[in-house]
C-alpha cells in the first residue's frame, strides 16, 4: 500500500464533473484506489463514494493505492487531483 496527501485546489472541490473525471481516471489503475478525508474512506472508483466525502476546495485528502506499481500509481492520482479544473 502506498499513500500520499494532496490538497484539492479545484474551485468546486470534487463535485460532479471533477469527481466523474477522477473516477474515470482511476478506473484505469489496477488494484484499489481510496480517498480519505477526516477519517472517512471512499472507493475512488465509485462516483457515489467519492461524492459522499463532500470534498471542497483547500481540503486535504489522503490518496491510497493498493496493487501493482503502488508508488507510481499513487503519484499519478495525486498529480491528477492537483491539476483538476472544472
Protein Blocks (a to p, Z undefined) as FASTA:
>chain_A
ZZdddddfbfnlpafklmmmmmmmmmmpgcjddddeehiacdfkbmklmmmnopaehiac
ddddedehklmmmmmmmmmmmmgcZZ
